């Protein structure tokens, strides 16, 4: 089975972002292949995965029996009336600890608390969740990287943020069966310097769920709260809720509930079994409490004779075995009905990640290829899924709304209780080797990622589901499939595609980490120089560029370009896509002439393959580089000719309107604002009608319309347009997405021009917080926002703090892109003003001469920017005392 590793045929309209020098940088999605230096990040940087820290809602709204007193006590503890450190809810697997925590988190949210849910099922999942929590609390990207690469304490960083958090908060740490993973490395939990600590200096609470009830493994400031089995009376009520009213009397229900150990999960499975079989009874089917009890006694005596007679007290192993007995009864009942594929199906499903599984991943061809079960058909597969759902072994979930709150095709998913999943993975019961199930799951996820749309944010829910399994199965395939190349290749492919999803969502650091794992997997099967490895290296380099690590990105893209040229040829689409990405990085580095030459080299290829689909993106960036070099007449002539040819040759509306978008940008650069505004409006109307009002391309066009209105002097109209684009992007792409932040930054600029400095400052500060987290403190876009905040300080008369901030920006610019980058030169020029204010004329003229020399070298002597610098020097000399 093969997968297409190059990017699918989607293009995203790039948008502009005003930097401190007025340059325009592309923030579009990647196009074509991609690359990076795999040795750059620390090797031990923990892989975050795609894990949500929002509390689950599986059991909300379901009747709860026998837990109200405990829940009330926990709520009082959250309110501070009974605060006693960290609450540890301990009990057997399946006893309802997570359900109680879920109900508690719901009540806490209703009371206005910030609530986060962290899985401690493994050390990696705990670290992933804590890292995302640190990011949600506002940790700068630089400190996140340092903390998760061992350069500073991640636990100290988290608690620094928690102690500063202004709102009341609750952290649920679910499934911490090994308390040692909550401690700092090589120290006991009682030292209080690990992930959990007494929250005495903060406004928060911590609740941990665990199977570990040994107080010596916890700290003295942990309050252990047992979650016991339900009483027989409450257990009977739970059983009757699930089984319905026709299965027998309450005393019969109590007898069965007692034999089930009053374990909530076992009660649910048994009750669901009785209710399902009673609807359509087969011969010898179980439809009553006493019938289930008799069958259970037989199953126990055959499988687990060590279970005691009444099961009134038993340990976690017995609880797991008891769930295994209910599992066996349910599967045996299905097999008697001829549904023989249910058992291997749930065993295979149990080898996916502990996350909902999209139903459409289940492919007959793959199940047959790996021999998961014999002769699968659509009918038998559907019957097995429905039967497992009817008996409560799996839950079928249907999404109600898309991210945009608009109806979309509803894809069902399958969820499995963790304890049922554990039973399904139990080695002694597996019908096939574990490697078979993992291989089948891996290939199905790979097929799913190859088919999933990648064009815009409407596909994000699909990718969120797929990426959970892709990143998990990459690790599983490496460990459990004996190095089978075709399986590892499939796992690497799906993780690679999922990393591209992270890039489209603006999560470049997480994408970068996953891309390193993919590359290592490919190297394991001997693909160091394979084209697939070059594709991943291309993506890695693009991620570096998006993170502002431009010199590293430039070097790696240049290396990948050379290798692709040797393998595919210098004019192959694979090579051209890397040339384009390399030119983008050169542009951001201020190497305008080199960037122009590389864009032109792409456009000059006459026999270019149709699979290179970013011609308009290349033209767009070329014209922007021409504009920055002051070559306006050349840019105008080229774009007008291109639009004319496209219209004359009926190139298609999409091509024509994309070209008109680029032409409008050039009109804006010419200060022909009325023409640019008119054209942007027409293009926006077309995109809105054909793609939708909230499509990223529509929003990009409206963003540019807002920028043009602002530069044309209509700040009030610009504020209206940019505000609406910012709100739409926040809703559809998320408040942290780089494109959302670009619009918010631009909106703040418009507010500043409109005289709304207080509101502008609020938006700048919020943008700075998010950009620091997403892009890093030294990214050029982050520095652009810091620069504008310094401008506001200057305009308010706070010159001392303004100068200090300009100097801080300059230091970070020099470290990131060098002293002669266009943005750095703008900051250096700003600081000359302070030399003049101090009458440091010689120093000021010396710095101005250096700035002029650098600007002439970058732009040429006839460009407006060096000419403006010359005029400034002449003016200052005419007015200086010397």
Beta strands, then each sheet from edge to edge (+ up, - down):
strand 1: 86-90
strand 2: 114-119
strand 3: 169-174
strand 4: 204-210
strand 5: 222-226
strand 6: 357-358
strand 7: 395-398
strand 8: 412-415
sheet 1: 2+ 3+ 4+ 1+ 5+
sheet 2: 6+ 8- 7+
end
